[in-house]
Amino acid sequence: MIFDETICSLGEGALWHPIRQSLFWFDINRHRLYEKKLGDETPTMWQFNEFVSAAGWIDENSLLIASETRLFQFHLATQKSDTITLLEADNPLTRSNDGRTDNHGGFWIGTMGKNAEKYSGVIYRYYQGELRRLFANITIANSICFAPDGNIAYFCDTVTHKIMKVRLDADGWVASAPMLHIDLRADNLNPDGSVVDSAGNLWNAQWGASRVACYNQAGDYIDEVKFEATQISCPAFGGADYNLLFATSATQDIDNPDIIYDGITYATPTDYKGQAEHQVKLG
């Protein structure tokens, strides 16, 4: 079903806030953040002066937002922003892309070239005041999400058509080399944003395939949710019982987008249950 009819050039960063009981998402290309509750007619919108792409929740009234130059705490009521750390601020060619908070309260964020320049992206983790590079030479960083027990992180470089996994240590830092988890090369599928449900299944938005596909803990395909939009970009579970699958979409890269379906945000009931997004811990 349609959750919100606002047409995004590049809808991304879907985040269900467990306290506010609302969905946040971004239109990266238009530098916008949206929030909407179930049943509301229109979303609240905040306009920024640079690319913004992903967020984690700090408390009921503020988010940690990733932009092209920094991570900052954004106070929703006052629109005040406090810089937490710079993020490739000295590189005008890159911007933030996909990100999510891990089980320890650390925030993972990937960057990419504004024109998807090859190998220009990096995946970082911000934790206890430190921004640490985890993986470099990435073209389009995506699919950052975590197993329910916090022992495994997933990520991808979209252009490789592979979703990877790494083991994490007791503090949530990377403790192994990346290992192949889901191989989409044979079907030429493009992995975009991902989220993990409470059973450990990974739900991956597949750019250009009009779907979010579900894979079990072994990396095997088990289900899918189809959408009318072509470019599905980022999923999130939400609602009171976490059984609603939200999905953002985009008109970017479509010559003649469908003005009814492309670029809007969806919400579909499922037989699965998501997990609440973890709280960002700044200190």
VODRENMI-819061 format. One record per residue (C-alpha): x negated, y negated, z negated; residue in one letter. Coordinates in pm, 1 decimal, decimal comma, padded with zeros to 6 digits. Layout:
BEGIN
- c1; c2; c3; resn
- X; Y; Z; a .
...
This chain:
BEGIN
- c1; c2; c3; resn
- 00000,0; 00000,0; 00000,0; m .
- -00106,4; -00361,6; 00043,0; i .
- -00232,8; -00513,7; -00280,8; f .
- -00315,1; -00859,0; -00145,4; d .
- -00263,3; -01006,8; 00200,8; e .
- -00550,5; -01255,1; 00182,0; t .
- -00765,6; -01188,3; 00487,8; i .
- -01134,5; -01160,4; 00403,0; c .
- -01411,2; -01193,1; 00656,3; s .
- -01616,2; -00956,8; 00439,2; l .
- -01418,5; -00827,5; 00142,8; g .
- -01650,0; -00660,1; -00108,3; e .
- -01738,7; -00606,2; -00472,7; g .
- -01406,3; -00466,3; -00597,7; a .
- -01405,9; -00462,2; -00980,2; l .
- -01117,3; -00372,3; -01212,0; w .
- -01154,2; -00565,8; -01537,9; h .
- -01045,7; -00330,9; -01819,6; p .
- -00949,9; -00609,4; -02062,0; i .
- -00785,8; -00855,7; -01822,8; r .
- -00618,2; -00568,1; -01633,4; q .
- -00688,4; -00740,7; -01305,6; s .
- -00886,3; -00681,6; -00987,8; l .
- -01174,9; -00906,3; -00888,4; f .
- -01319,3; -00901,4; -00537,2; w .
- -01529,5; -01121,1; -00309,5; f .
- -01522,7; -01256,4; 00041,0; d .
- -01898,9; -01266,6; 00086,7; i .
- -01905,2; -01463,8; 00410,9; n .
- -01675,1; -01736,2; 00275,7; r .
- -01851,9; -01757,5; -00063,9; h .
- -01534,0; -01677,5; -00257,4; r .
- -01426,2; -01478,2; -00562,6; l .
- -01065,9; -01363,5; -00609,0; y .
- -00870,6; -01227,0; -00906,2; e .
- -00523,0; -01077,3; -00904,9; k .
- -00307,1; -00876,4; -01144,7; k .
- -00059,3; -00611,3; -01039,2; l .
- 00271,9; -00781,8; -00967,8; g .
- 00125,4; -01128,4; -00905,4; d .
- 00221,7; -01290,6; -00576,0; e .
- -00104,4; -01471,8; -00507,5; t .
- -00460,9; -01439,5; -00636,6; p .
- -00671,6; -01696,4; -00815,4; t .
- -00966,6; -01807,6; -00601,1; m .
- -01302,7; -01961,9; -00693,7; w .
- -01521,7; -02123,1; -00426,7; q .
- -01903,4; -02114,9; -00447,0; f .
- -02173,4; -02288,4; -00245,3; n .
- -02371,5; -01974,2; -00160,6; e .
- -02314,4; -01604,9; -00089,8; f .
- -02166,3; -01412,5; -00384,1; v .
- -02108,7; -01039,6; -00356,6; s .
- -02081,0; -00834,4; -00676,8; a .
- -01998,5; -00869,1; -01044,6; a .
- -01985,3; -00696,9; -01379,4; g .
- -01770,6; -00797,7; -01675,4; w .
- -01942,0; -00950,5; -01979,8; i .
- -01630,7; -01020,2; -02187,3; d .
- -01267,1; -01109,2; -02134,1; e .
- -01347,3; -01454,2; -01998,4; n .
- -01678,2; -01424,5; -01814,4; s .
- -01850,6; -01222,5; -01543,4; l .
- -02208,2; -01160,2; -01441,2; l .
- -02212,7; -01253,9; -01072,3; i .
- -02481,2; -01179,0; -00815,3; a .
- -02546,7; -01443,4; -00553,0; s .
- -02806,9; -01493,8; -00283,3; e .
- -03040,1; -01667,7; -00530,7; t .
- -02956,9; -01554,5; -00884,6; r .
- -02761,3; -01357,2; -01139,6; l .
- -02541,7; -01591,1; -01341,0; f .
- -02277,7; -01581,2; -01610,0; q .
- -01959,0; -01732,4; -01474,8; f .
- -01700,7; -01863,9; -01719,7; h .
- -01364,9; -01811,3; -01552,2; l .
- -01166,5; -02079,0; -01734,2; a .
- -01418,3; -02362,9; -01708,7; t .
- -01600,6; -02252,4; -01388,0; q .
- -01927,3; -02314,1; -01572,7; k .
- -02220,3; -02101,6; -01458,3; s .
- -02533,6; -02016,1; -01655,1; d .
- -02830,3; -01870,0; -01468,9; t .
- -02946,7; -01541,8; -01623,0; i .
- -03232,4; -01472,4; -01381,2; t .
- -03334,9; -01568,0; -01030,4; l .
- -03280,4; -01312,6; -00752,5; l .
- -03502,9; -01354,1; -00447,3; e .
- -03446,8; -01728,4; -00472,3; a .
- -03770,5; -01787,2; -00279,6; d .
- -03649,8; -01583,7; 00018,3; n .
- -03392,4; -01771,5; 00228,3; p .
- -03345,7; -01471,2; 00459,6; l .
- -03176,9; -01242,8; 00203,6; t .
- -02863,1; -01228,6; -00007,8; r .
- -02712,1; -00999,6; -00267,5; s .
- -02484,3; -00716,5; -00157,3; n .
- -02353,1; -00417,3; -00353,7; d .
- -02382,1; -00391,7; -00733,7; g .
- -02238,1; -00224,1; -01042,1; r .
- -02297,0; -00192,1; -01417,4; t .
- -02440,9; 00132,7; -01554,2; d .
- -02345,6; 00321,6; -01870,5; n .
- -02606,9; 00133,8; -02077,1; h .
- -02486,6; -00211,5; -01973,6; g .
- -02761,9; -00261,1; -01718,0; g .
- -02660,4; -00428,3; -01391,5; f .
- -02783,3; -00281,4; -01063,4; w .
- -02784,8; -00507,1; -00759,0; i .
- -02897,1; -00455,6; -00401,7; g .
- -03010,9; -00720,9; -00156,5; t .
- -03022,3; -00730,2; 00221,6; m .
- -03111,0; -00961,3; 00506,7; g .
- -02837,5; -01207,2; 00596,3; k .
- -02852,8; -01062,8; 00945,9; n .
- -02926,5; -00707,9; 00824,7; a .
- -03294,5; -00741,6; 00908,5; e .
- -03464,6; -00401,5; 00889,1; k .
- -03620,3; -00305,2; 00554,5; y .
- -03563,1; -00650,1; 00400,5; s .
- -03352,8; -00527,9; 00107,1; g .
- -03435,4; -00417,6; -00247,1; v .
- -03236,3; -00254,4; -00527,5; i .
- -03294,9; -00400,4; -00873,6; y .
- -03178,4; -00331,4; -01227,5; r .
- -03128,1; -00608,9; -01482,3; y .
- -03150,1; -00475,9; -01838,1; y .
- -03250,0; -00630,0; -02171,1; q .
- -03379,3; -00945,2; -02005,5; g .
- -03583,4; -00770,5; -01735,8; e .
- -03513,0; -00766,4; -01362,4; l .
- -03703,1; -00464,7; -01228,2; r .
- -03743,5; -00354,0; -00865,6; r .
- -03628,6; 00004,7; -00826,1; l .
- -03625,6; 00071,6; -00450,6; f .
- -03760,7; -00138,2; -00163,1; a .
- -03763,4; -00127,3; 00218,2; n .
- -03385,2; -00094,1; 00234,5; i .
- -03183,6; -00243,1; 00519,2; t .
- -02829,9; -00250,2; 00372,1; i .
- -02813,1; -00160,6; 00002,0; a .
- -02482,9; 00003,8; -00090,1; n .
- -02298,3; 00276,4; -00285,7; s .
- -02440,7; 00187,2; -00628,3; i .
- -02248,0; 00389,8; -00888,4; c .
- -02304,7; 00626,4; -01179,3; f .
- -02205,9; 00971,3; -01305,7; a .
- -01973,3; 00964,7; -01609,0; p .
- -02248,3; 01092,8; -01842,3; d .
- -02488,5; 00819,8; -01729,6; g .
- -02761,4; 01062,8; -01628,1; n .
- -02741,0; 01010,8; -01251,5; i .
- -02725,9; 00701,5; -01031,3; a .
- -02620,7; 00698,6; -00667,6; y .
- -02712,6; 00452,1; -00393,1; f .
- -02762,5; 00433,5; -00020,1; c .
- -02912,2; 00245,5; 00267,9; d .
- -02610,5; 00234,9; 00498,7; t .
- -02810,9; 00259,8; 00821,4; v .
- -02960,5; 00596,6; 00716,8; t .
- -02613,3; 00758,9; 00681,8; h .
- -02729,8; 00923,3; 00357,6; k .
- -02618,0; 00875,4; -00003,5; i .
- -02898,9; 00942,5; -00247,9; m .
- -02909,4; 01026,6; -00617,5; k .
- -03170,1; 00981,2; -00889,5; v .
- -03194,6; 01105,8; -01245,5; r .
- -03202,2; 00845,4; -01521,4; l .
- -03376,7; 00847,6; -01857,5; d .
- -03226,9; 00775,9; -02199,5; a .
- -03241,1; 00398,4; -02134,6; d .
- -03094,4; 00420,4; -01785,5; g .
- -03419,7; 00369,5; -01594,6; w .
- -03501,2; 00580,1; -01288,8; v .
- -03668,2; 00906,5; -01390,9; a .
- -03700,0; 01094,8; -01059,9; s .
- -03762,7; 01046,7; -00691,6; a .
- -03447,9; 00991,3; -00483,2; p .
- -03278,8; 01312,8; -00370,6; m .
- -03025,1; 01360,8; -00091,2; l .
- -02670,8; 01386,6; -00226,6; h .
- -02436,5; 01337,9; 00071,3; i .
- -02553,0; 01366,5; 00432,1; d .
- -02327,2; 01179,5; 00676,4; l .
- -02563,5; 01187,7; 00974,5; r .
- -02388,9; 01464,9; 01166,0; a .
- -02063,6; 01266,2; 01172,0; d .
- -02240,3; 00930,0; 01215,5; n .
- -02048,8; 00785,6; 00918,0; l .
- -02159,1; 00459,6; 00759,5; n .
- -02153,0; 00468,5; 00377,1; p .
- -02052,8; 00139,0; 00219,1; d .
- -01945,8; 00082,3; -00142,6; g .
- -01880,2; 00374,9; -00376,9; s .
- -01727,9; 00446,1; -00716,3; v .
- -01727,8; 00760,2; -00935,4; v .
- -01410,2; 00889,4; -01100,4; d .
- -01379,4; 01042,6; -01447,5; s .
- -01439,4; 01394,3; -01312,5; a .
- -01766,1; 01292,3; -01147,6; g .
- -01635,9; 01279,6; -00789,8; n .
- -01789,7; 01009,7; -00571,5; l .
- -01551,2; 00798,2; -00361,3; w .
- -01721,7; 00632,5; -00065,9; n .
- -01582,3; 00359,2; 00159,7; a .
- -01694,1; 00439,7; 00513,1; q .
- -01737,4; 00134,3; 00732,2; w .
- -01561,9; 00178,3; 01063,9; g .
- -01379,4; 00500,0; 00965,3; a .
- -01065,0; 00351,7; 00802,8; s .
- -01108,3; 00560,4; 00489,5; r .
- -01247,5; 00620,5; 00145,7; v .
- -01380,5; 00977,6; 00128,7; a .
- -01417,0; 01183,0; -00188,3; c .
- -01709,2; 01418,9; -00262,9; y .
- -01754,5; 01647,0; -00562,7; n .
- -02059,9; 01660,3; -00786,8; q .
- -02230,1; 01898,4; -00544,1; a .
- -02189,3; 01644,5; -00264,8; g .
- -01920,1; 01842,2; -00081,9; d .
- -01627,4; 01666,4; 00086,7; y .
- -01296,7; 01735,1; -00091,1; i .
- -01047,5; 01458,6; -00004,3; d .
- -00987,4; 01121,9; 00159,5; e .
- -00755,3; 00822,7; 00148,4; v .
- -00683,6; 00666,7; 00485,9; k .
- -00614,2; 00295,7; 00543,8; f .
- -00483,8; 00087,8; 00831,7; e .
- -00789,4; -00139,2; 00828,6; a .
- -01092,2; -00033,6; 01030,7; t .
- -01369,7; -00172,9; 00811,3; q .
- -01310,2; -00041,4; 00457,2; i .
- -01589,3; -00174,6; 00239,7; s .
- -01561,2; -00114,4; -00135,6; c .
- -01340,1; 00101,1; -00363,1; p .
- -01247,5; 00063,9; -00729,9; a .
- -01018,8; 00255,3; -00963,3; f .
- -00779,2; 00055,5; -01177,9; g .
- -00431,3; 00016,6; -01315,9; g .
- -00310,3; 00114,7; -01660,1; a .
- -00390,9; 00482,9; -01601,5; d .
- -00685,5; 00428,8; -01363,7; y .
- -00511,6; 00628,1; -01091,8; n .
- -00484,3; 00341,1; -00842,8; l .
- -00755,2; 00334,6; -00578,7; l .
- -00824,1; -00022,2; -00466,3; f .
- -01016,4; -00090,5; -00146,6; a .
- -01141,2; -00409,2; 00015,5; t .
- -01176,9; -00450,0; 00389,7; s .
- -01327,0; -00689,6; 00643,9; a .
- -01265,0; -00852,0; 00978,5; t .
- -01639,3; -00890,6; 01039,3; q .
- -01763,3; -00703,8; 01350,9; d .
- -01410,5; -00663,5; 01491,8; i .
- -01352,4; -00847,8; 01820,3; d .
- -00972,9; -00853,6; 01785,7; n .
- -00883,7; -00786,5; 01421,1; p .
- -00532,5; -00679,8; 01327,6; d .
- -00401,4; -00984,0; 01142,6; i .
- -00172,8; -00766,1; 00930,7; i .
- -00419,3; -00502,4; 00811,3; y .
- -00784,3; -00595,1; 00873,1; d .
- -00953,3; -00791,9; 00595,7; g .
- -00685,0; -00738,8; 00331,5; i .
- -00711,4; -00553,1; -00002,0; t .
- -00531,4; -00225,2; -00066,7; y .
- -00409,7; -00026,3; -00370,2; a .
- -00305,2; 00336,7; -00334,2; t .
- -00181,3; 00577,0; -00606,7; p .
- -00386,7; 00897,7; -00629,4; t .
- -00387,6; 01224,5; -00820,2; d .
- -00732,3; 01133,7; -00954,7; y .
- -00832,7; 00923,2; -01253,3; k .
- -01111,3; 00669,0; -01245,7; g .
- -01334,1; 00556,7; -01528,9; q .
- -01340,9; 00209,6; -01681,9; a .
- -01616,2; -00016,8; -01555,8; e .
- -01896,3; -00052,7; -01809,5; h .
- -01955,3; -00381,3; -01988,8; q .
- -02264,6; -00582,6; -01896,1; v .
- -02497,4; -00633,1; -02192,1; k .
- -02714,0; -00939,8; -02148,9; l .
- -02938,2; -00890,8; -02451,6; g .
